[in-house]
Amino acid sequence: MRLLRLCSLVTMMLVLGIGAAAQTPVKLSLSEAEEIAIRNHPQLSAARLTAQAASQVPTAVRAAKLPNLFASASGAGATEEARIASGALNNPLILSRGAMGFSVSQLLLDFGRTDSLVESSRLRARAGEQTAEAVRAQIILLVDRAYFQALRAQALLKVAEQTIAARQLVVDQVDALRQSGLKSGLDVSIASYNLAEARLLLSRSQNEIKAAYADLSAALGSPEEQVFELADEPIPVVSLPDPSSLVNDALRKRPELGALQFERDSAYQFLKAEKTLKLPSVTGIWSAGWTPFGDSRLTNGYNAAGFSISIPIFNGHLFKAREAEAELKARAVEQTLKDAENRITRDVRIAVLNINTAYERLGLSTQLLSRATEALDLAQERYKLGLSSIVELSQAQLNVTIAEIERANARYEYLQQRSVLRYQTASQ
């Protein structure tokens, strides 16, 4: 009977683990996982490409300050003294000709509007760089969480396997005692129930570890289903400074705040540019070329220079509305920055509380397991001597399982909270 049960257990474990056994585990440490994610995660690649695109905008805006040189060629054929009689107010006379030449235009004065637009776009590009850094920090946190969740799932799987082995041993011992007439069938039934309960724990653990591997694969930027052999992380003792010091570090170093600060400055530079819309702008123009053939009234070449002054007078309050819009957007960004500072201050303080609690929980869970193990040893001896029932032994076994699960949860919760604190204080 013992051999039959052992074969059944092995078969069940093979069925549950068949997917994992079909793949070679990928050996991975936490630092390696972070490096892979930084290199491969599409979200971070998208943020970096967006930042690179934003870095091209200042060059495009600055082009308005540089000369524009272009060549042109034109030709026309018309009847003698042909004139356009409708649709224009310019000189309607059309002369037959073929001509080519060059023209240069240069912005001479716009009261600093282009300079403000260039500075605004440069600051927005800096904001894009900070946003990419914020995404990088978020990806590292995501990888750390997935990594520790996978380690936790592995630990719980090991607990489930050990629980099955221990409870199977009790079932075999109780069954042998029943056959000797020393124990009743009720004891065998209760021990068998406990074994079935452990098998359910194993089934849940198998599912959790597959889900954890899927999360870790996605965090690494891979769409493939992978199985991992993860290196465990040591438990460091974190000596935390005063929370106010951590808050100040976070407010100074968090890239999200840096991005918002650049966005705010960019918005005010754009507001400065919008205020100059109501001022005149001056543009210089020079054209030169030649006319190889054409009407006798045209010379063989031409050369002319001039300037154009544009003075806005009335446009339906367009410029006033644009200035008001820019000012309101700048003030909105400023308020968003203040809100982000408040949230980060709160998050840092909560992170400090959580890591302190997680560290205390780590010690308490170790004590809990030690006491549960002692109680189990005592319950086993009492049961062998006939001084207690199978119910007492079953409860002691359950307490050990609960304590082992709690210790695994506490260990990886502490490591996760350490990563959260590093993220909140921008110390990664």
VOGU-3710 file (C-alpha; in Angstrom, 3 decimals, decimal comma):
1> mrllrlcslv> 0,000/0,000/0,000  2,866/2,350/0,830  4,450/1,657/-2,576  1,107/2,339/-4,305  0,748/5,692/-2,583  4,321/6,631/-3,371  3,783/5,853/-7,052  0,586/7,921/-7,019  2,444/10,884/-5,497  5,278/10,669/-8,009
11> tmmlvlgiga> 2,801/10,459/-10,896  0,900/13,515/-9,679  4,084/15,541/-9,317  5,211/14,549/-12,796  1,859/15,598/-14,279  1,898/18,942/-12,474  5,497/19,618/-13,416  5,468/18,365/-16,992  5,417/21,882/-18,461  8,369/22,997/-16,412
21> aaqtpvklsl> 10,348/19,824/-17,096  10,016/20,329/-20,856  12,234/23,410/-20,672  15,784/23,987/-19,536  15,715/26,475/-16,640  17,353/29,833/-17,278  19,889/30,607/-14,554  19,423/34,178/-13,422  20,483/36,530/-10,646  18,692/39,728/-9,691
31> seaeeiairn> 21,356/41,998/-11,193  21,314/39,992/-14,436  17,517/40,242/-14,584  17,684/44,030/-14,184  20,308/44,333/-16,931  18,257/42,198/-19,328  15,115/44,253/-18,677  16,950/47,556/-19,196  18,299/46,235/-22,480  15,151/44,565/-23,824
41> hpqlsaarlt> 11,976/46,011/-22,297  9,898/47,673/-25,057  8,416/50,274/-22,694  11,876/51,609/-21,867  12,908/51,500/-25,536  9,795/53,502/-26,442  10,566/56,118/-23,746  14,131/56,495/-24,973  13,036/56,830/-28,605  10,477/59,448/-27,582
51> aqaasqvpta> 13,215/61,376/-25,754  15,465/61,175/-28,819  12,636/62,469/-30,995  12,084/65,395/-28,610  15,799/66,242/-28,799  15,379/66,994/-32,521  12,714/69,640/-31,944  15,081/72,463/-30,822  17,002/72,127/-34,094  13,769/72,338/-36,065
61> vraaklpnlf> 12,589/75,414/-34,142  15,995/77,116/-34,366  15,817/76,864/-38,170  13,531/79,921/-38,165  16,523/82,066/-37,123  18,759/80,852/-39,960  18,708/82,032/-43,595  16,454/80,188/-46,011  18,023/79,748/-49,469  16,060/78,227/-52,296
71> asasgagate> 16,299/78,072/-56,060  13,423/78,491/-58,445  12,700/78,224/-62,120  9,619/79,419/-63,906  8,282/79,851/-67,367  5,158/81,225/-68,975  3,652/81,517/-72,424  0,928/84,039/-73,098  -0,781/85,857/-75,931  0,350/89,407/-76,550
81> eariasgaln> -0,736/91,806/-73,809  -2,513/88,942/-71,949  -3,867/89,999/-68,566  -5,604/88,215/-65,713  -8,980/89,847/-65,422  -10,387/88,111/-62,296  -9,306/86,802/-58,923  -6,284/88,964/-58,029  -5,289/92,502/-57,097  -1,645/92,309/-58,207
91> nplilsrgam> -0,327/93,363/-61,613  -2,335/91,164/-64,008  0,086/91,489/-66,931  1,608/88,151/-68,041  4,804/88,217/-70,104  6,139/85,181/-71,918  9,496/84,156/-70,387  11,793/81,489/-69,064  13,737/82,370/-65,902  15,692/80,912/-63,025
101> gfsvsqllld> 17,238/82,331/-59,868  17,838/82,198/-56,137  16,138/83,771/-53,154  17,275/84,223/-49,569  15,060/85,182/-46,658  16,302/85,955/-43,157  14,373/86,711/-39,996  15,828/89,960/-38,665  13,733/90,718/-35,604  10,943/88,954/-33,729
111> fgrtdslves> 11,580/90,337/-30,204  12,949/87,009/-28,894  9,988/84,802/-29,863  12,102/82,228/-31,697  14,687/82,170/-28,895  11,926/81,474/-26,374  10,500/78,701/-28,543  13,942/77,118/-28,884  14,479/77,228/-25,122  11,005/75,827/-24,523
121> srlrarageq> 11,640/72,885/-26,843  15,082/72,298/-25,298  13,557/72,114/-21,821  10,857/69,777/-23,093  13,577/67,534/-24,524  15,255/67,486/-21,093  11,896/66,519/-19,618  11,763/63,615/-22,078  15,167/62,427/-20,882  13,991/62,508/-17,281
131> taeavraqii> 10,826/60,654/-18,230  12,951/57,914/-19,793  14,934/57,706/-16,544  11,673/57,424/-14,602  10,539/54,580/-16,847  13,903/52,881/-16,306  13,419/53,061/-12,525  9,893/51,687/-12,859  11,128/48,779/-14,992  13,776/47,904/-12,396
141> llvdrayfqa> 11,118/47,937/-9,667  8,855/45,776/-11,830  11,664/43,255/-12,383  12,542/43,178/-8,686  8,944/42,493/-7,715  8,544/39,752/-10,314  11,882/38,215/-9,304  10,984/38,091/-5,608  7,508/36,799/-6,373  9,097/33,973/-8,336
151> lraqallkva> 11,477/33,213/-5,451  8,502/33,227/-3,099  6,630/30,822/-5,362  9,653/28,521/-5,448  9,871/28,598/-1,661  6,154/27,806/-1,309  6,519/24,924/-3,765  9,314/23,518/-1,635  7,126/23,875/1,473  4,314/22,014/-0,285
161> eqtiaarqlv> 6,643/19,184/-1,331  8,047/18,865/2,196  4,533/18,920/3,653  3,431/16,090/1,373  6,485/14,023/2,302  5,908/14,564/6,039  2,190/13,831/5,883  2,707/10,784/3,680  5,054/9,432/6,340  2,393/9,967/9,008
171> vdqvdalrqs> -0,222/8,208/6,853  2,073/5,216/6,438  2,846/5,071/10,157  -0,785/5,385/11,212  -1,861/2,767/8,688  0,770/0,389/10,017  -0,455/1,018/13,572  -4,060/0,394/12,469  -3,080/-2,915/10,930  -1,444/-3,806/14,244
181> glksgldvsi> -4,634/-2,875/16,054  -3,038/0,045/17,892  -4,927/2,781/16,076  -8,386/3,102/14,604  -9,507/3,697/11,047  -10,520/7,219/12,079  -6,878/8,084/12,588  -6,060/6,825/9,096  -8,933/8,860/7,619  -7,794/12,065/9,307
191> asynlaearl> -4,169/11,517/8,273  -5,285/10,808/4,684  -7,358/13,992/4,681  -4,316/15,983/5,782  -2,302/14,417/2,957  -4,981/15,375/0,412  -4,928/18,910/1,769  -1,159/19,033/1,237  -1,619/17,862/-2,344  -4,008/20,769/-2,941
201> llsrsqneik> -1,324/23,087/-1,578  1,135/21,583/-4,047  -1,293/22,115/-6,925  -1,778/25,784/-6,011  1,974/26,227/-5,630  2,606/24,751/-9,064  0,141/27,204/-10,582  1,612/30,156/-8,677  5,143/29,411/-9,806  4,079/29,223/-13,459
211> aayadlsaal> 2,258/32,546/-13,104  5,324/34,047/-11,399  7,552/32,865/-14,254  5,148/34,446/-16,754  5,300/37,769/-14,878  9,090/37,643/-14,714  9,367/36,847/-18,429  7,164/39,841/-19,263  9,188/42,074/-16,920  12,337/41,017/-18,775
221> gspeeqvfel> 10,732/42,127/-22,035  10,334/38,591/-23,398  7,078/37,209/-24,833  8,351/33,627/-24,506  7,329/31,276/-21,710  10,423/30,587/-19,629  11,413/28,538/-16,599  14,003/30,040/-14,269  16,604/28,882/-11,814  16,881/31,979/-9,651
231> adepipvvsl> 19,714/32,879/-7,331  18,397/33,797/-3,908  19,092/37,220/-2,440  20,612/37,676/1,029  18,726/39,511/3,725  20,545/42,807/4,310  20,124/44,766/7,485  18,884/48,187/6,443  19,860/51,046/8,711  17,487/53,824/7,796
241> pdpsslvnda> 18,272/57,500/8,367  15,657/59,959/9,482  12,619/59,839/7,148  12,940/63,568/6,528  16,380/62,979/5,038  14,987/60,282/2,739  12,179/62,612/1,662  14,682/65,337/0,797  16,732/62,851/-1,238  13,642/61,739/-3,119
251> lrkrpelgal> 12,530/65,300/-3,863  15,987/66,076/-5,172  16,640/62,924/-7,209  13,338/61,475/-8,430  13,334/61,712/-12,258  9,552/62,194/-12,369  9,969/65,453/-10,482  12,850/66,442/-12,738  10,639/65,865/-15,781  7,840/67,974/-14,312
261> qferdsayqf> 10,258/70,757/-13,395  11,526/70,886/-16,976  7,932/70,777/-18,239  7,076/73,729/-15,998  10,052/75,759/-17,194  9,258/74,854/-20,786  5,658/75,989/-20,345  6,757/79,377/-19,007  9,212/79,819/-21,878  6,385/79,065/-24,299
271> lkaektlklp> 4,231/81,626/-22,490  7,021/84,152/-22,986  7,031/83,337/-26,704  3,252/83,687/-26,979  3,400/87,153/-25,404  5,558/88,380/-28,318  2,937/87,437/-30,905  1,427/90,915/-30,660  4,779/92,548/-31,524  6,023/93,222/-35,084
281> svtgiwsagw> 8,434/90,939/-36,923  10,957/91,984/-39,583  12,212/89,742/-42,390  14,894/90,527/-44,995  14,611/89,194/-48,575  17,096/89,032/-51,453  16,477/87,576/-54,920  18,711/87,313/-57,992  18,642/85,418/-61,275  18,554/85,640/-65,012
291> tpfgdsrltn> 16,096/85,373/-67,884  17,631/83,503/-70,852  14,671/84,237/-73,098  11,385/86,031/-72,936  9,515/89,187/-73,714  11,675/92,096/-74,908  10,478/94,207/-72,011  12,313/91,884/-69,552  16,016/92,314/-68,801  18,472/89,422/-69,041
301> gynaagfsis> 19,046/89,399/-65,257  17,631/90,749/-62,034  18,903/91,485/-58,530  16,743/92,914/-55,731  16,697/93,168/-51,948  14,150/94,405/-49,458  12,509/93,769/-46,127  9,062/92,993/-44,858  7,525/94,212/-41,619  4,511/92,363/-40,246
311> ipifnghlfk> 2,515/94,337/-37,675  -0,451/92,512/-36,107  -3,402/94,835/-35,549  -6,514/92,717/-35,062  -7,135/88,992/-35,509  -10,257/88,290/-33,518  -8,422/88,118/-30,126  -6,461/85,060/-31,339  -3,137/86,097/-29,815  -4,730/87,118/-26,531
321> areaeaelka> -6,458/83,736/-26,256  -3,236/81,882/-27,084  -1,360/83,808/-24,396  -4,069/83,059/-21,829  -4,050/79,379/-22,796  -0,261/79,166/-22,416  -0,381/80,857/-19,001  -3,091/78,531/-17,707  -1,201/75,459/-18,939  1,987/76,654/-17,247
331> raveqtlkda> 0,144/77,154/-13,964  -1,443/73,706/-14,343  1,977/72,074/-14,746  3,170/73,925/-11,649  0,267/72,539/-9,635  0,916/69,037/-11,029  4,502/69,344/-9,820  3,336/70,294/-6,313  0,955/67,343/-6,253  3,752/64,984/-7,334
341> enritrdvri> 5,995/66,309/-4,559  3,236/65,669/-2,011  2,649/62,145/-3,290  6,346/61,286/-3,289  6,696/62,614/0,261  3,818/60,373/1,332  5,146/57,345/-0,582  8,626/57,631/0,963  7,205/57,775/4,482  4,956/54,787/3,816
351> avlnintaye> 7,895/52,876/2,326  9,902/53,476/5,499  7,015/52,201/7,638  6,555/49,151/5,404  10,207/48,100/5,434  10,390/48,461/9,226  7,264/46,336/9,594  8,565/43,776/7,095  11,827/43,457/9,023  9,962/42,913/12,301
361> rlglstqlls> 7,713/40,385/10,588  10,810/38,532/9,355  12,039/37,979/12,907  8,603/37,099/14,231  7,993/34,539/11,481  11,307/32,835/12,294  10,272/32,589/15,955  6,853/31,299/14,891  8,416/28,504/12,843  10,757/27,554/15,673
371> ratealdlaq> 7,862/27,287/18,142  5,693/25,368/15,674  8,515/22,892/14,997  9,006/22,306/18,714  5,265/21,769/19,161  5,214/19,280/16,263  8,061/17,254/17,742  6,241/17,107/21,057  2,927/16,198/19,406  4,556/13,365/17,467
381> eryklglssi> 6,075/11,895/20,631  2,798/12,209/22,516  0,933/10,532/19,672  3,414/7,641/19,520  2,997/7,139/23,274  -0,775/7,274/22,971  -1,049/10,420/25,075  -2,806/12,497/22,406  -5,119/12,082/19,441  -4,443/12,380/15,713
391> velsqaqlnv> -6,256/15,734/15,807  -3,520/17,240/17,987  -0,828/15,899/15,662  -2,683/17,183/12,583  -2,999/20,645/14,109  0,708/20,679/14,893  1,526/19,708/11,309  -0,772/22,444/10,009  0,867/24,998/12,280  4,309/24,124/10,902
401> tiaeierana> 3,074/24,471/7,337  1,486/27,835/8,109  4,683/29,006/9,835  6,867/27,950/6,889  4,577/29,765/4,467  4,604/32,837/6,699  8,402/32,817/6,877  8,685/32,596/3,075  6,161/35,414/2,668  7,969/37,563/5,230
411> ryeylqqrsv> 11,394/37,015/3,641  10,396/38,051/0,137  8,054/40,774/1,327  11,049/42,341/3,083  13,159/42,126/-0,075  10,321/43,653/-2,107  9,917/46,497/0,363  13,657/47,152/0,151  13,309/47,532/-3,629  10,299/49,810/-3,172
421> lryqtasq> 12,276/52,036/-0,791  15,178/52,202/-3,252  12,723/53,226/-5,978  10,954/55,821/-3,834  14,228/57,458/-2,795  15,763/57,180/-6,298  18,751/55,280/-4,892  18,802/52,546/-7,553
//
